[in-house]
Amino acid sequence: MASKKGEKTISLAAVLDLNEASALRGTLIGLRGSNVAIDASGVERIGTLCVQVIMAAAKTWDEDKLSFTFSKVSDAFQKTMQVIGVDISHLLAKEIRQ
């Protein structure tokens, strides 16, 4: 996927649990002001606290009128989001939308 001007890409950890939430928040805060593409292809497990961090970031980027997308998502990531009722379809890159 061609990256947009000024876009930063981050890869999420395989396990996004309570211990990872603070680090994820810090990483995202450090990227504020830039367009962000998230690679969630390696995610094996994600907890609700990390989902909240990600969705809060998505809202912040939307309010800042910047791009916040998922360039890749694992099946585990997508299924967990569906199970807990979080719709990320509007955040998926065009290339991976179903």
Phi and psi in degrees as GROMACS dihedral restraints (atoms count N, CA, C in turn):
[ dihedral_restraints ]
;  ai    aj    ak    al  type     phi  dphi    fc
    3     4     5     6     1   -71.2    20    10
    4     5     6     7     1   133.7    20    10
    6     7     8     9     1   -88.5    20    10
    7     8     9    10     1   148.0    20    10
    9    10    11    12     1   -74.1    20    10
   10    11    12    13     1   160.2    20    10
   12    13    14    15     1   -58.5    20    10
   13    14    15    16     1   126.8    20    10
   15    16    17    18     1    75.6    20    10
   16    17    18    19     1    10.2    20    10
   18    19    20    21     1   -80.2    20    10
   19    20    21    22     1   135.6    20    10
   21    22    23    24     1  -108.0    20    10
   22    23    24    25     1   137.0    20    10
   24    25    26    27     1  -110.8    20    10
   25    26    27    28     1   134.0    20    10
   27    28    29    30     1  -125.8    20    10
   28    29    30    31     1   145.7    20    10
   30    31    32    33     1  -105.2    20    10
   31    32    33    34     1   129.4    20    10
   33    34    35    36     1   -79.9    20    10
   34    35    36    37     1   150.8    20    10
   36    37    38    39     1   -66.4    20    10
   37    38    39    40     1   160.0    20    10
   39    40    41    42     1   -64.6    20    10
   40    41    42    43     1   -39.3    20    10
   42    43    44    45     1  -117.4    20    10
   43    44    45    46     1   115.1    20    10
   45    46    47    48     1  -109.2    20    10
   46    47    48    49     1    86.1    20    10
   48    49    50    51     1  -112.8    20    10
   49    50    51    52     1  -168.4    20    10
   51    52    53    54     1   -53.9    20    10
   52    53    54    55     1   -41.1    20    10
   54    55    56    57     1   -66.0    20    10
   55    56    57    58     1   -27.7    20    10
   57    58    59    60     1   -89.7    20    10
   58    59    60    61     1   -16.8    20    10
   60    61    62    63     1   -59.2    20    10
   61    62    63    64     1   -44.8    20    10
   63    64    65    66     1   -65.6    20    10
   64    65    66    67     1   -41.5    20    10
   66    67    68    69     1   -64.8    20    10
   67    68    69    70     1   -41.5    20    10
   69    70    71    72     1   -62.7    20    10
   70    71    72    73     1   -44.2    20    10
   72    73    74    75     1   -58.6    20    10
   73    74    75    76     1   -46.3    20    10
   75    76    77    78     1   -61.2    20    10
   76    77    78    79     1   -41.6    20    10
   78    79    80    81     1   -62.1    20    10
   79    80    81    82     1   -45.7    20    10
   81    82    83    84     1   -66.5    20    10
   82    83    84    85     1   -40.0    20    10
   84    85    86    87     1   -59.9    20    10
   85    86    87    88     1   -39.0    20    10
   87    88    89    90     1   -66.0    20    10
   88    89    90    91     1   -19.4    20    10
   90    91    92    93     1   -98.5    20    10
   91    92    93    94     1    -1.3    20    10
   93    94    95    96     1   -59.3    20    10
   94    95    96    97     1   137.1    20    10
   96    97    98    99     1    99.6    20    10
   97    98    99   100     1    -7.0    20    10
   99   100   101   102     1  -117.6    20    10
  100   101   102   103     1   154.0    20    10
  102   103   104   105     1   -69.8    20    10
  103   104   105   106     1   141.3    20    10
  105   106   107   108     1  -127.3    20    10
  106   107   108   109     1   134.5    20    10
  108   109   110   111     1  -118.6    20    10
  109   110   111   112     1   128.3    20    10
  111   112   113   114     1  -107.4    20    10
  112   113   114   115     1   128.7    20    10
  114   115   116   117     1   -98.7    20    10
  115   116   117   118     1   105.6    20    10
  117   118   119   120     1  -106.6    20    10
  118   119   120   121     1    21.7    20    10
  120   121   122   123     1   -69.4    20    10
  121   122   123   124     1   -22.0    20    10
  123   124   125   126     1   -96.6    20    10
  124   125   126   127     1     2.5    20    10
  126   127   128   129     1   -72.4    20    10
  127   128   129   130     1   124.2    20    10
  129   130   131   132     1  -102.5    20    10
  130   131   132   133     1   -28.8    20    10
  132   133   134   135     1  -153.7    20    10
  133   134   135   136     1   136.5    20    10
  135   136   137   138     1  -137.8    20    10
  136   137   138   139     1   132.5    20    10
  138   139   140   141     1   -93.0    20    10
  139   140   141   142     1   164.3    20    10
  141   142   143   144     1   -65.0    20    10
  142   143   144   145     1   -30.1    20    10
  144   145   146   147     1   -64.4    20    10
  145   146   147   148     1   -41.6    20    10
  147   148   149   150     1   -68.4    20    10
  148   149   150   151     1   -33.8    20    10
  150   151   152   153     1   -62.0    20    10
  151   152   153   154     1   -43.0    20    10
  153   154   155   156     1   -62.4    20    10
  154   155   156   157     1   -41.2    20    10
  156   157   158   159     1   -61.3    20    10
  157   158   159   160     1   -46.0    20    10
  159   160   161   162     1   -64.6    20    10
  160   161   162   163     1   -43.9    20    10
  162   163   164   165     1   -70.1    20    10
  163   164   165   166     1   -34.1    20    10
  165   166   167   168     1   -64.9    20    10
  166   167   168   169     1   -39.3    20    10
  168   169   170   171     1   -64.8    20    10
  169   170   171   172     1   -43.3    20    10
  171   172   173   174     1   -58.2    20    10
  172   173   174   175     1   -41.6    20    10
  174   175   176   177     1   -66.6    20    10
  175   176   177   178     1   -41.9    20    10
  177   178   179   180     1   -61.2    20    10
  178   179   180   181     1   -45.5    20    10
  180   181   182   183     1   -64.1    20    10
  181   182   183   184     1   -37.8    20    10
  183   184   185   186     1   -63.0    20    10
  184   185   186   187     1   -44.8    20    10
  186   187   188   189     1   -64.0    20    10
  187   188   189   190     1   -33.0    20    10
  189   190   191   192     1   -81.3    20    10
  190   191   192   193     1    -2.8    20    10
  192   193   194   195     1    60.0    20    10
  193   194   195   196     1    42.8    20    10
  195   196   197   198     1  -120.1    20    10
  196   197   198   199     1   160.3    20    10
  198   199   200   201     1   -80.6    20    10
  199   200   201   202     1   132.9    20    10
  201   202   203   204     1  -138.6    20    10
  202   203   204   205     1   102.5    20    10
  204   205   206   207     1  -132.6    20    10
  205   206   207   208     1   163.1    20    10
  207   208   209   210     1  -101.7    20    10
  208   209   210   211     1   117.6    20    10
  210   211   212   213     1   -80.5    20    10
  211   212   213   214     1   -30.2    20    10
  213   214   215   216     1  -149.5    20    10
  214   215   216   217     1   144.9    20    10
  216   217   218   219     1  -137.9    20    10
  217   218   219   220     1   143.1    20    10
  219   220   221   222     1   -81.1    20    10
  220   221   222   223     1   162.1    20    10
  222   223   224   225     1   -60.4    20    10
  223   224   225   226     1   -41.6    20    10
  225   226   227   228     1   -61.0    20    10
  226   227   228   229     1   -42.6    20    10
  228   229   230   231     1   -62.3    20    10
  229   230   231   232     1   -50.2    20    10
  231   232   233   234     1   -64.8    20    10
  232   233   234   235     1   -42.0    20    10
  234   235   236   237     1   -65.5    20    10
  235   236   237   238     1   -40.3    20    10
  237   238   239   240     1   -63.2    20    10
  238   239   240   241     1   -43.0    20    10
  240   241   242   243     1   -60.8    20    10
  241   242   243   244     1   -41.2    20    10
  243   244   245   246     1   -65.9    20    10
  244   245   246   247     1   -42.9    20    10
  246   247   248   249     1   -62.2    20    10
  247   248   249   250     1   -39.5    20    10
  249   250   251   252     1   -88.3    20    10
  250   251   252   253     1    -0.1    20    10
  252   253   254   255     1    84.9    20    10
  253   254   255   256     1    26.2    20    10
  255   256   257   258     1  -104.0    20    10
  256   257   258   259     1   119.4    20    10
  258   259   260   261     1   -92.4    20    10
  259   260   261   262     1   114.4    20    10
  261   262   263   264     1  -109.2    20    10
  262   263   264   265     1    10.2    20    10
  264   265   266   267     1   -56.3    20    10
  265   266   267   268     1   -35.2    20    10
  267   268   269   270     1   -72.3    20    10
  268   269   270   271     1   -13.1    20    10
  270   271   272   273     1   -99.8    20    10
  271   272   273   274     1    -5.0    20    10
  273   274   275   276     1   -79.5    20    10
  274   275   276   277     1   139.5    20    10
  276   277   278   279     1   -60.1    20    10
  277   278   279   280     1   148.4    20    10
  279   280   281   282     1   -52.2    20    10
  280   281   282   283     1   -36.1    20    10
  282   283   284   285     1   -65.3    20    10
  283   284   285   286     1   -22.5    20    10
  285   286   287   288     1  -115.1    20    10
  286   287   288   289     1     2.8    20    10
  288   289   290   291     1   -68.4    20    10
  289   290   291   292     1   142.3    20    10
